[in-house]
Amino acid sequence: MDTLEQYREQLDKLQNGDLDKLYISKEEFLPFRQLLVARPDFKHFFGIAQRGGGVIYTYMPEPRS
């Protein structure tokens, strides 16, 4: 399974509630974000930057504005 497919699977799990949060490292961020912004439910994902460049994503029932 390639990396983008793994990201897609993790985003689906986050959306379905199988994951509470998803950590993406600094090195993974750009390819992951490219996939994330292409999703129709992009505004439901909320990322919080971490010290060191990683991001923790959660899924919100209501899209952000």
mmCIF file as Biopython writes it, N, C-alpha, C and O atoms, coordinates in Angstrom:
data_model
#
loop_
_atom_site.group_PDB
_atom_site.id
_atom_site.type_symbol
_atom_site.label_atom_id
_atom_site.label_alt_id
_atom_site.label_comp_id
_atom_site.label_asym_id
_atom_site.label_entity_id
_atom_site.label_seq_id
_atom_site.pdbx_PDB_ins_code
_atom_site.Cartn_x
_atom_site.Cartn_y
_atom_site.Cartn_z
_atom_site.occupancy
_atom_site.B_iso_or_equiv
_atom_site.auth_seq_id
_atom_site.auth_asym_id
_atom_site.pdbx_PDB_model_num
ATOM 1   N N  . MET A ? 1  ? 0.850   -1.181 0.000  1.0 0.0 1  A 1 
ATOM 2   C CA . MET A ? 1  ? 0.000   0.000  0.000  1.0 0.0 1  A 1 
ATOM 3   C C  . MET A ? 1  ? 0.896   1.244  0.000  1.0 0.0 1  A 1 
ATOM 4   O O  . MET A ? 1  ? 1.818   1.350  0.809  1.0 0.0 1  A 1 
ATOM 5   N N  . ASP A ? 2  ? 0.622   2.171  -0.900 1.0 0.0 2  A 1 
ATOM 6   C CA . ASP A ? 2  ? 1.452   3.367  -0.963 1.0 0.0 2  A 1 
ATOM 7   C C  . ASP A ? 2  ? 1.056   4.366  0.125  1.0 0.0 2  A 1 
ATOM 8   O O  . ASP A ? 2  ? 0.020   4.233  0.776  1.0 0.0 2  A 1 
ATOM 9   N N  . THR A ? 3  ? 1.900   5.349  0.292  1.0 0.0 3  A 1 
ATOM 10  C CA . THR A ? 3  ? 1.728   6.328  1.369  1.0 0.0 3  A 1 
ATOM 11  C C  . THR A ? 3  ? 0.433   7.114  1.226  1.0 0.0 3  A 1 
ATOM 12  O O  . THR A ? 3  ? -0.272  7.314  2.215  1.0 0.0 3  A 1 
ATOM 13  N N  . LEU A ? 4  ? 0.106   7.563  0.024  1.0 0.0 4  A 1 
ATOM 14  C CA . LEU A ? 4  ? -1.123  8.338  -0.159 1.0 0.0 4  A 1 
ATOM 15  C C  . LEU A ? 4  ? -2.359  7.501  0.158  1.0 0.0 4  A 1 
ATOM 16  O O  . LEU A ? 4  ? -3.339  8.013  0.700  1.0 0.0 4  A 1 
ATOM 17  N N  . GLU A ? 5  ? -2.311  6.236  -0.174 1.0 0.0 5  A 1 
ATOM 18  C CA . GLU A ? 5  ? -3.435  5.354  0.150  1.0 0.0 5  A 1 
ATOM 19  C C  . GLU A ? 5  ? -3.557  5.174  1.670  1.0 0.0 5  A 1 
ATOM 20  O O  . GLU A ? 5  ? -4.666  5.100  2.198  1.0 0.0 5  A 1 
ATOM 21  N N  . GLN A ? 6  ? -2.431  5.105  2.363  1.0 0.0 6  A 1 
ATOM 22  C CA . GLN A ? 6  ? -2.455  5.014  3.824  1.0 0.0 6  A 1 
ATOM 23  C C  . GLN A ? 6  ? -3.049  6.280  4.427  1.0 0.0 6  A 1 
ATOM 24  O O  . GLN A ? 6  ? -3.849  6.206  5.360  1.0 0.0 6  A 1 
ATOM 25  N N  . TYR A ? 7  ? -2.663  7.447  3.899  1.0 0.0 7  A 1 
ATOM 26  C CA . TYR A ? 7  ? -3.233  8.708  4.378  1.0 0.0 7  A 1 
ATOM 27  C C  . TYR A ? 7  ? -4.741  8.728  4.148  1.0 0.0 7  A 1 
ATOM 28  O O  . TYR A ? 7  ? -5.500  9.119  5.035  1.0 0.0 7  A 1 
ATOM 29  N N  . ARG A ? 8  ? -5.174  8.311  2.968  1.0 0.0 8  A 1 
ATOM 30  C CA . ARG A ? 8  ? -6.602  8.293  2.641  1.0 0.0 8  A 1 
ATOM 31  C C  . ARG A ? 8  ? -7.359  7.385  3.618  1.0 0.0 8  A 1 
ATOM 32  O O  . ARG A ? 8  ? -8.440  7.734  4.093  1.0 0.0 8  A 1 
ATOM 33  N N  . GLU A ? 9  ? -6.785  6.234  3.905  1.0 0.0 9  A 1 
ATOM 34  C CA . GLU A ? 9  ? -7.408  5.299  4.840  1.0 0.0 9  A 1 
ATOM 35  C C  . GLU A ? 9  ? -7.493  5.906  6.246  1.0 0.0 9  A 1 
ATOM 36  O O  . GLU A ? 9  ? -8.512  5.764  6.922  1.0 0.0 9  A 1 
ATOM 37  N N  . GLN A ? 10 ? -6.429  6.578  6.684  1.0 0.0 10 A 1 
ATOM 38  C CA . GLN A ? 10 ? -6.426  7.204  8.008  1.0 0.0 10 A 1 
ATOM 39  C C  . GLN A ? 10 ? -7.449  8.334  8.087  1.0 0.0 10 A 1 
ATOM 40  O O  . GLN A ? 10 ? -8.120  8.488  9.108  1.0 0.0 10 A 1 
ATOM 41  N N  . LEU A ? 11 ? -7.573  9.121  7.028  1.0 0.0 11 A 1 
ATOM 42  C CA . LEU A ? 11 ? -8.575  10.191 7.011  1.0 0.0 11 A 1 
ATOM 43  C C  . LEU A ? 11 ? -9.987  9.622  7.063  1.0 0.0 11 A 1 
ATOM 44  O O  . LEU A ? 11 ? -10.855 10.170 7.741  1.0 0.0 11 A 1 
ATOM 45  N N  . ASP A ? 12 ? -10.217 8.529  6.353  1.0 0.0 12 A 1 
ATOM 46  C CA . ASP A ? 12 ? -11.534 7.882  6.401  1.0 0.0 12 A 1 
ATOM 47  C C  . ASP A ? 12 ? -11.837 7.369  7.804  1.0 0.0 12 A 1 
ATOM 48  O O  . ASP A ? 12 ? -12.967 7.494  8.277  1.0 0.0 12 A 1 
ATOM 49  N N  . LYS A ? 13 ? -10.844 6.796  8.473  1.0 0.0 13 A 1 
ATOM 50  C CA . LYS A ? 13 ? -11.039 6.315  9.849  1.0 0.0 13 A 1 
ATOM 51  C C  . LYS A ? 13 ? -11.329 7.473  10.790 1.0 0.0 13 A 1 
ATOM 52  O O  . LYS A ? 13 ? -12.158 7.349  11.691 1.0 0.0 13 A 1 
ATOM 53  N N  . LEU A ? 14 ? -10.656 8.591  10.589 1.0 0.0 14 A 1 
ATOM 54  C CA . LEU A ? 14 ? -10.899 9.774  11.417 1.0 0.0 14 A 1 
ATOM 55  C C  . LEU A ? 14 ? -12.322 10.283 11.189 1.0 0.0 14 A 1 
ATOM 56  O O  . LEU A ? 14 ? -13.018 10.635 12.142 1.0 0.0 14 A 1 
ATOM 57  N N  . GLN A ? 15 ? -12.747 10.321 9.943  1.0 0.0 15 A 1 
ATOM 58  C CA . GLN A ? 15 ? -14.093 10.771 9.602  1.0 0.0 15 A 1 
ATOM 59  C C  . GLN A ? 15 ? -15.149 9.841  10.202 1.0 0.0 15 A 1 
ATOM 60  O O  . GLN A ? 15 ? -16.165 10.311 10.716 1.0 0.0 15 A 1 
ATOM 61  N N  . ASN A ? 16 ? -14.917 8.522  10.142 1.0 0.0 16 A 1 
ATOM 62  C CA . ASN A ? 16 ? -15.887 7.542  10.634 1.0 0.0 16 A 1 
ATOM 63  C C  . ASN A ? 16 ? -15.892 7.388  12.145 1.0 0.0 16 A 1 
ATOM 64  O O  . ASN A ? 16 ? -16.766 6.715  12.691 1.0 0.0 16 A 1 
ATOM 65  N N  . GLY A ? 17 ? -14.932 7.998  12.832 1.0 0.0 17 A 1 
ATOM 66  C CA . GLY A ? 17 ? -14.862 7.887  14.280 1.0 0.0 17 A 1 
ATOM 67  C C  . GLY A ? 17 ? -14.031 6.715  14.762 1.0 0.0 17 A 1 
ATOM 68  O O  . GLY A ? 17 ? -13.959 6.464  15.965 1.0 0.0 17 A 1 
ATOM 69  N N  . ASP A ? 18 ? -13.398 5.987  13.839 1.0 0.0 18 A 1 
ATOM 70  C CA . ASP A ? 18 ? -12.528 4.879  14.245 1.0 0.0 18 A 1 
ATOM 71  C C  . ASP A ? 18 ? -11.239 5.392  14.886 1.0 0.0 18 A 1 
ATOM 72  O O  . ASP A ? 18 ? -10.605 4.685  15.669 1.0 0.0 18 A 1 
ATOM 73  N N  . LEU A ? 19 ? -10.858 6.623  14.549 1.0 0.0 19 A 1 
ATOM 74  C CA . LEU A ? 19 ? -9.719  7.303  15.183 1.0 0.0 19 A 1 
ATOM 75  C C  . LEU A ? 19 ? -10.218 8.591  15.821 1.0 0.0 19 A 1 
ATOM 76  O O  . LEU A ? 19 ? -11.075 9.270  15.256 1.0 0.0 19 A 1 
ATOM 77  N N  . ASP A ? 20 ? -9.687  8.934  16.999 1.0 0.0 20 A 1 
ATOM 78  C CA . ASP A ? 20 ? -10.038 10.200 17.644 1.0 0.0 20 A 1 
ATOM 79  C C  . ASP A ? 20 ? -9.198  11.339 17.108 1.0 0.0 20 A 1 
ATOM 80  O O  . ASP A ? 20 ? -9.676  12.462 16.950 1.0 0.0 20 A 1 
ATOM 81  N N  . LYS A ? 21 ? -7.927  11.035 16.826 1.0 0.0 21 A 1 
ATOM 82  C CA . LYS A ? 21 ? -7.015  12.050 16.318 1.0 0.0 21 A 1 
ATOM 83  C C  . LYS A ? 21 ? -5.950  11.375 15.470 1.0 0.0 21 A 1 
ATOM 84  O O  . LYS A ? 21 ? -5.726  10.168 15.562 1.0 0.0 21 A 1 
ATOM 85  N N  . LEU A ? 22 ? -5.305  12.179 14.649 1.0 0.0 22 A 1 
ATOM 86  C CA . LEU A ? 22 ? -4.299  11.671 13.726 1.0 0.0 22 A 1 
ATOM 87  C C  . LEU A ? 22 ? -3.098  12.603 13.759 1.0 0.0 22 A 1 
ATOM 88  O O  . LEU A ? 22 ? -3.225  13.804 13.521 1.0 0.0 22 A 1 
ATOM 89  N N  . TYR A ? 23 ? -1.928  12.040 14.056 1.0 0.0 23 A 1 
ATOM 90  C CA . TYR A ? 23 ? -0.696  12.832 14.094 1.0 0.0 23 A 1 
ATOM 91  C C  . TYR A ? 23 ? 0.027   12.695 12.760 1.0 0.0 23 A 1 
ATOM 92  O O  . TYR A ? 23 ? 0.250   11.588 12.271 1.0 0.0 23 A 1 
ATOM 93  N N  . ILE A ? 24 ? 0.388   13.830 12.183 1.0 0.0 24 A 1 
ATOM 94  C CA . ILE A ? 24 ? 1.161   13.880 10.947 1.0 0.0 24 A 1 
ATOM 95  C C  . ILE A ? 24 ? 2.461   14.623 11.247 1.0 0.0 24 A 1 
ATOM 96  O O  . ILE A ? 24 ? 2.446   15.750 11.741 1.0 0.0 24 A 1 
ATOM 97  N N  . SER A ? 25 ? 3.578   13.977 10.943 1.0 0.0 25 A 1 
ATOM 98  C CA . SER A ? 25 ? 4.884   14.581 11.220 1.0 0.0 25 A 1 
ATOM 99  C C  . SER A ? 25 ? 5.207   15.693 10.227 1.0 0.0 25 A 1 
ATOM 100 O O  . SER A ? 25 ? 4.563   15.824 9.185  1.0 0.0 25 A 1 
ATOM 101 N N  . LYS A ? 26 ? 6.193   16.473 10.563 1.0 0.0 26 A 1 
ATOM 102 C CA . LYS A ? 26 ? 6.655   17.574 9.710  1.0 0.0 26 A 1 
ATOM 103 C C  . LYS A ? 26 ? 7.017   17.061 8.316  1.0 0.0 26 A 1 
ATOM 104 O O  . LYS A ? 26 ? 6.708   17.711 7.318  1.0 0.0 26 A 1 
ATOM 105 N N  . GLU A ? 27 ? 7.659   15.916 8.245  1.0 0.0 27 A 1 
ATOM 106 C CA . GLU A ? 27 ? 8.097   15.346 6.974  1.0 0.0 27 A 1 
ATOM 107 C C  . GLU A ? 27 ? 6.918   14.855 6.123  1.0 0.0 27 A 1 
ATOM 108 O O  . GLU A ? 27 ? 6.993   14.867 4.894  1.0 0.0 27 A 1 
ATOM 109 N N  . GLU A ? 28 ? 5.856   14.434 6.761  1.0 0.0 28 A 1 
ATOM 110 C CA . GLU A ? 28 ? 4.682   13.919 6.054  1.0 0.0 28 A 1 
ATOM 111 C C  . GLU A ? 28 ? 3.696   15.018 5.650  1.0 0.0 28 A 1 
ATOM 112 O O  . GLU A ? 28 ? 2.807   14.784 4.830  1.0 0.0 28 A 1 
ATOM 113 N N  . PHE A ? 29 ? 3.851   16.200 6.216  1.0 0.0 29 A 1 
ATOM 114 C CA . PHE A ? 29 ? 2.823   17.238 6.123  1.0 0.0 29 A 1 
ATOM 115 C C  . PHE A ? 29 ? 2.448   17.623 4.687  1.0 0.0 29 A 1 
ATOM 116 O O  . PHE A ? 29 ? 1.263   17.616 4.354  1.0 0.0 29 A 1 
ATOM 117 N N  . LEU A ? 30 ? 3.404   17.953 3.840  1.0 0.0 30 A 1 
ATOM 118 C CA . LEU A ? 30 ? 3.063   18.449 2.501  1.0 0.0 30 A 1 
ATOM 119 C C  . LEU A ? 30 ? 2.332   17.421 1.641  1.0 0.0 30 A 1 
ATOM 120 O O  . LEU A ? 30 ? 1.304   17.766 1.059  1.0 0.0 30 A 1 
ATOM 121 N N  . PRO A ? 31 ? 2.807   16.173 1.527  1.0 0.0 31 A 1 
ATOM 122 C CA . PRO A ? 31 ? 2.027   15.216 0.735  1.0 0.0 31 A 1 
ATOM 123 C C  . PRO A ? 31 ? 0.664   14.913 1.364  1.0 0.0 31 A 1 
ATOM 124 O O  . PRO A ? 31 ? -0.320  14.711 0.652  1.0 0.0 31 A 1 
ATOM 125 N N  . PHE A ? 32 ? 0.609   14.882 2.699  1.0 0.0 32 A 1 
ATOM 126 C CA . PHE A ? 32 ? -0.661  14.637 3.388  1.0 0.0 32 A 1 
ATOM 127 C C  . PHE A ? 32 ? -1.637  15.774 3.129  1.0 0.0 32 A 1 
ATOM 128 O O  . PHE A ? 32 ? -2.805  15.526 2.828  1.0 0.0 32 A 1 
ATOM 129 N N  . ARG A ? 33 ? -1.186  16.999 3.241  1.0 0.0 33 A 1 
ATOM 130 C CA . ARG A ? 33 ? -2.068  18.161 3.060  1.0 0.0 33 A 1 
ATOM 131 C C  . ARG A ? 33 ? -2.612  18.218 1.637  1.0 0.0 33 A 1 
ATOM 132 O O  . ARG A ? 33 ? -3.768  18.585 1.429  1.0 0.0 33 A 1 
ATOM 133 N N  . GLN A ? 34 ? -1.796  17.862 0.669  1.0 0.0 34 A 1 
ATOM 134 C CA . GLN A ? 34 ? -2.235  17.851 -0.720 1.0 0.0 34 A 1 
ATOM 135 C C  . GLN A ? 34 ? -3.452  16.919 -0.890 1.0 0.0 34 A 1 
ATOM 136 O O  . GLN A ? 34 ? -4.402  17.255 -1.597 1.0 0.0 34 A 1 
ATOM 137 N N  . LEU A ? 35 ? -3.410  15.780 -0.253 1.0 0.0 35 A 1 
ATOM 138 C CA . LEU A ? 35 ? -4.524  14.843 -0.288 1.0 0.0 35 A 1 
ATOM 139 C C  . LEU A ? 35 ? -5.715  15.387 0.508  1.0 0.0 35 A 1 
ATOM 140 O O  . LEU A ? 35 ? -6.861  15.278 0.073  1.0 0.0 35 A 1 
ATOM 141 N N  . LEU A ? 36 ? -5.440  15.964 1.657  1.0 0.0 36 A 1 
ATOM 142 C CA . LEU A ? 36 ? -6.498  16.477 2.536  1.0 0.0 36 A 1 
ATOM 143 C C  . LEU A ? 36 ? -7.315  17.571 1.869  1.0 0.0 36 A 1 
ATOM 144 O O  . LEU A ? 36 ? -8.545  17.517 1.899  1.0 0.0 36 A 1 
ATOM 145 N N  . VAL A ? 37 ? -6.668  18.559 1.268  1.0 0.0 37 A 1 
ATOM 146 C CA . VAL A ? 37 ? -7.416  19.688 0.687  1.0 0.0 37 A 1 
ATOM 147 C C  . VAL A ? 37 ? -8.222  19.289 -0.540 1.0 0.0 37 A 1 
ATOM 148 O O  . VAL A ? 37 ? -9.114  20.029 -0.955 1.0 0.0 37 A 1 
ATOM 149 N N  . ALA A ? 38 ? -7.926  18.139 -1.124 1.0 0.0 38 A 1 
ATOM 150 C CA . ALA A ? 38 ? -8.687  17.662 -2.281 1.0 0.0 38 A 1 
ATOM 151 C C  . ALA A ? 38 ? -9.988  16.977 -1.875 1.0 0.0 38 A 1 
ATOM 152 O O  . ALA A ? 38 ? -10.835 16.711 -2.727 1.0 0.0 38 A 1 
ATOM 153 N N  . ARG A ? 39 ? -10.156 16.689 -0.593 1.0 0.0 39 A 1 
ATOM 154 C CA . ARG A ? 39 ? -11.365 16.003 -0.119 1.0 0.0 39 A 1 
ATOM 155 C C  . ARG A ? 39 ? -12.544 16.970 -0.072 1.0 0.0 39 A 1 
ATOM 156 O O  . ARG A ? 39 ? -12.371 18.141 0.266  1.0 0.0 39 A 1 
ATOM 157 N N  . PRO A ? 40 ? -13.746 16.487 -0.410 1.0 0.0 40 A 1 
ATOM 158 C CA . PRO A ? 40 ? -14.918 17.362 -0.337 1.0 0.0 40 A 1 
ATOM 159 C C  . PRO A ? 40 ? -15.262 17.780 1.102  1.0 0.0 40 A 1 
ATOM 160 O O  . PRO A ? 40 ? -15.894 18.816 1.307  1.0 0.0 40 A 1 
ATOM 161 N N  . ASP A ? 41 ? -14.851 16.984 2.092  1.0 0.0 41 A 1 
ATOM 162 C CA . ASP A ? 41 ? -15.132 17.311 3.498  1.0 0.0 41 A 1 
ATOM 163 C C  . ASP A ? 41 ? -13.929 17.968 4.187  1.0 0.0 41 A 1 
ATOM 164 O O  . ASP A ? 41 ? -13.791 17.894 5.408  1.0 0.0 41 A 1 
ATOM 165 N N  . PHE A ? 42 ? -13.081 18.597 3.416  1.0 0.0 42 A 1 
ATOM 166 C CA . PHE A ? 42 ? -11.854 19.220 3.924  1.0 0.0 42 A 1 
ATOM 167 C C  . PHE A ? 42 ? -12.093 20.114 5.140  1.0 0.0 42 A 1 
ATOM 168 O O  . PHE A ? 42 ? -11.316 20.069 6.094  1.0 0.0 42 A 1 
ATOM 169 N N  . LYS A ? 43 ? -13.139 20.914 5.125  1.0 0.0 43 A 1 
ATOM 170 C CA . LYS A ? 43 ? -13.372 21.878 6.214  1.0 0.0 43 A 1 
ATOM 171 C C  . LYS A ? 43 ? -13.839 21.228 7.515  1.0 0.0 43 A 1 
ATOM 172 O O  . LYS A ? 43 ? -13.993 21.916 8.524  1.0 0.0 43 A 1 
ATOM 173 N N  . HIS A ? 44 ? -14.062 19.932 7.507  1.0 0.0 44 A 1 
ATOM 174 C CA . HIS A ? 44 ? -14.420 19.224 8.738  1.0 0.0 44 A 1 
ATOM 175 C C  . HIS A ? 44 ? -13.170 18.819 9.539  1.0 0.0 44 A 1 
ATOM 176 O O  . HIS A ? 44 ? -13.260 18.511 10.727 1.0 0.0 44 A 1 
ATOM 177 N N  . PHE A ? 45 ? -12.024 18.824 8.885  1.0 0.0 45 A 1 
ATOM 178 C CA . PHE A ? 45 ? -10.784 18.437 9.549  1.0 0.0 45 A 1 
ATOM 179 C C  . PHE A ? 45 ? -10.154 19.663 10.194 1.0 0.0 45 A 1 
ATOM 180 O O  . PHE A ? 45 ? -10.064 20.728 9.583  1.0 0.0 45 A 1 
ATOM 181 N N  . PHE A ? 46 ? -9.721  19.496 11.433 1.0 0.0 46 A 1 
ATOM 182 C CA . PHE A ? 46 ? -9.140  20.594 12.203 1.0 0.0 46 A 1 
ATOM 183 C C  . PHE A ? 46 ? -7.745  20.176 12.651 1.0 0.0 46 A 1 
ATOM 184 O O  . PHE A ? 46 ? -7.577  19.164 13.330 1.0 0.0 46 A 1 
ATOM 185 N N  . GLY A ? 47 ? -6.756  20.960 12.266 1.0 0.0 47 A 1 
ATOM 186 C CA . GLY A ? 47 ? -5.375  20.643 12.612 1.0 0.0 47 A 1 
ATOM 187 C C  . GLY A ? 47 ? -4.811  21.600 13.635 1.0 0.0 47 A 1 
ATOM 188 O O  . GLY A ? 47 ? -5.041  22.807 13.564 1.0 0.0 47 A 1 
ATOM 189 N N  . ILE A ? 48 ? -4.069  21.058 14.592 1.0 0.0 48 A 1 
ATOM 190 C CA . ILE A ? 48 ? -3.405  21.870 15.616 1.0 0.0 48 A 1 
ATOM 191 C C  . ILE A ? 48 ? -1.910  21.609 15.493 1.0 0.0 48 A 1 
ATOM 192 O O  . ILE A ? 48 ? -1.438  20.487 15.681 1.0 0.0 48 A 1 
ATOM 193 N N  . ALA A ? 49 ? -1.171  22.680 15.170 1.0 0.0 49 A 1 
ATOM 194 C CA . ALA A ? 49 ? 0.280   22.570 15.012 1.0 0.0 49 A 1 
ATOM 195 C C  . ALA A ? 49 ? 0.938   22.222 16.341 1.0 0.0 49 A 1 
ATOM 196 O O  . ALA A ? 49 ? 0.523   22.697 17.398 1.0 0.0 49 A 1 
ATOM 197 N N  . GLN A ? 50 ? 1.955   21.399 16.271 1.0 0.0 50 A 1 
ATOM 198 C CA . GLN A ? 50 ? 2.696   20.963 17.443 1.0 0.0 50 A 1 
ATOM 199 C C  . GLN A ? 50 ? 4.119   21.513 17.388 1.0 0.0 50 A 1 
ATOM 200 O O  . GLN A ? 50 ? 4.631   21.836 16.315 1.0 0.0 50 A 1 
ATOM 201 N N  . ARG A ? 51 ? 4.730   21.612 18.521 1.0 0.0 51 A 1 
ATOM 202 C CA . ARG A ? 51 ? 6.128   22.010 18.573 1.0 0.0 51 A 1 
ATOM 203 C C  . ARG A ? 51 ? 6.948   20.987 17.786 1.0 0.0 51 A 1 
ATOM 204 O O  . ARG A ? 51 ? 6.790   19.782 17.978 1.0 0.0 51 A 1 
ATOM 205 N N  . GLY A ? 52 ? 7.810   21.462 16.913 1.0 0.0 52 A 1 
ATOM 206 C CA . GLY A ? 52 ? 8.620   20.571 16.101 1.0 0.0 52 A 1 
ATOM 207 C C  . GLY A ? 52 ? 8.082   20.380 14.698 1.0 0.0 52 A 1 
ATOM 208 O O  . GLY A ? 52 ? 8.728   19.727 13.878 1.0 0.0 52 A 1 
ATOM 209 N N  . GLY A ? 53 ? 6.908   20.936 14.398 1.0 0.0 53 A 1 
ATOM 210 C CA . GLY A ? 53 ? 6.399   20.919 13.037 1.0 0.0 53 A 1 
ATOM 211 C C  . GLY A ? 53 ? 5.325   19.910 12.721 1.0 0.0 53 A 1 
ATOM 212 O O  . GLY A ? 53 ? 4.786   19.937 11.614 1.0 0.0 53 A 1 
ATOM 213 N N  . GLY A ? 54 ? 4.984   19.023 13.630 1.0 0.0 54 A 1 
ATOM 214 C CA . GLY A ? 54 ? 3.913   18.060 13.393 1.0 0.0 54 A 1 
ATOM 215 C C  . GLY A ? 54 ? 2.549   18.706 13.564 1.0 0.0 54 A 1 
ATOM 216 O O  . GLY A ? 54 ? 2.439   19.829 14.056 1.0 0.0 54 A 1 
ATOM 217 N N  . VAL A ? 55 ? 1.515   17.989 13.155 1.0 0.0 55 A 1 
ATOM 218 C CA . VAL A ? 55 ? 0.140   18.488 13.277 1.0 0.0 55 A 1 
ATOM 219 C C  . VAL A ? 55 ? -0.737  17.342 13.768 1.0 0.0 55 A 1 
ATOM 220 O O  . VAL A ? 55 ? -0.604  16.208 13.309 1.0 0.0 55 A 1 
ATOM 221 N N  . ILE A ? 56 ? -1.636  17.648 14.706 1.0 0.0 56 A 1 
ATOM 222 C CA . ILE A ? 56 ? -2.638  16.680 15.160 1.0 0.0 56 A 1 
ATOM 223 C C  . ILE A ? 56 ? -3.978  17.100 14.570 1.0 0.0 56 A 1 
ATOM 224 O O  . ILE A ? 56 ? -4.448  18.216 14.790 1.0 0.0 56 A 1 
ATOM 225 N N  . TYR A ? 57 ? -4.586  16.180 13.812 1.0 0.0 57 A 1 
ATOM 226 C CA . TYR A ? 57 ? -5.868  16.436 13.168 1.0 0.0 57 A 1 
ATOM 227 C C  . TYR A ? 57 ? -6.989  15.725 13.909 1.0 0.0 57 A 1 
ATOM 228 O O  . TYR A ? 57 ? -6.829  14.607 14.398 1.0 0.0 57 A 1 
ATOM 229 N N  . THR A ? 58 ? -8.129  16.406 13.978 1.0 0.0 58 A 1 
ATOM 230 C CA . THR A ? 58 ? -9.369  15.820 14.480 1.0 0.0 58 A 1 
ATOM 231 C C  . THR A ? 58 ? -10.446 16.078 13.432 1.0 0.0 58 A 1 
ATOM 232 O O  . THR A ? 58 ? -10.255 16.878 12.516 1.0 0.0 58 A 1 
ATOM 233 N N  . TYR A ? 59 ? -11.569 15.399 13.573 1.0 0.0 59 A 1 
ATOM 234 C CA . TYR A ? 59 ? -12.691 15.570 12.652 1.0 0.0 59 A 1 
ATOM 235 C C  . TYR A ? 59 ? -13.847 16.183 13.403 1.0 0.0 59 A 1 
ATOM 236 O O  . TYR A ? 59 ? -14.232 15.694 14.464 1.0 0.0 59 A 1 
ATOM 237 N N  . MET A ? 60 ? -14.410 17.258 12.859 1.0 0.0 60 A 1 
ATOM 238 C CA . MET A ? 60 ? -15.526 17.953 13.492 1.0 0.0 60 A 1 
ATOM 239 C C  . MET A ? 60 ? -16.811 17.686 12.712 1.0 0.0 60 A 1 
ATOM 240 O O  . MET A ? 60 ? -16.789 17.701 11.481 1.0 0.0 60 A 1 
ATOM 241 N N  . PRO A ? 61 ? -17.931 17.442 13.396 1.0 0.0 61 A 1 
ATOM 242 C CA . PRO A ? 61 ? -19.196 17.202 12.717 1.0 0.0 61 A 1 
ATOM 243 C C  . PRO A ? 61 ? -19.636 18.400 11.866 1.0 0.0 61 A 1 
ATOM 244 O O  . PRO A ? 61 ? -20.200 18.222 10.786 1.0 0.0 61 A 1 
ATOM 245 N N  . GLU A ? 62 ? -19.379 19.604 12.350 1.0 0.0 62 A 1 
ATOM 246 C CA . GLU A ? 62 ? -19.734 20.822 11.628 1.0 0.0 62 A 1 
ATOM 247 C C  . GLU A ? 62 ? -18.481 21.382 10.956 1.0 0.0 62 A 1 
ATOM 248 O O  . GLU A ? 62 ? -17.426 21.447 11.586 1.0 0.0 62 A 1 
ATOM 249 N N  . PRO A ? 63 ? -18.579 21.786 9.685  1.0 0.0 63 A 1 
ATOM 250 C CA . PRO A ? 63 ? -17.387 22.340 9.019  1.0 0.0 63 A 1 
ATOM 251 C C  . PRO A ? 63 ? -17.006 23.689 9.620  1.0 0.0 63 A 1 
ATOM 252 O O  . PRO A ? 63 ? -17.859 24.457 10.065 1.0 0.0 63 A 1 
ATOM 253 N N  . ARG A ? 64 ? -15.709 23.953 9.619  1.0 0.0 64 A 1 
ATOM 254 C CA . ARG A ? 64 ? -15.250 25.256 10.087 1.0 0.0 64 A 1 
ATOM 255 C C  . ARG A ? 64 ? -15.554 26.285 9.015  1.0 0.0 64 A 1 
ATOM 256 O O  . ARG A ? 64 ? -15.741 25.944 7.847  1.0 0.0 64 A 1 
ATOM 257 N N  . SER A ? 65 ? -15.602 27.539 9.416  1.0 0.0 65 A 1 
ATOM 258 C CA . SER A ? 65 ? -15.918 28.592 8.450  1.0 0.0 65 A 1 
ATOM 259 C C  . SER A ? 65 ? -14.698 29.125 7.764  1.0 0.0 65 A 1 
ATOM 260 O O  . SER A ? 65 ? -14.803 30.017 6.923  1.0 0.0 65 A 1 
#
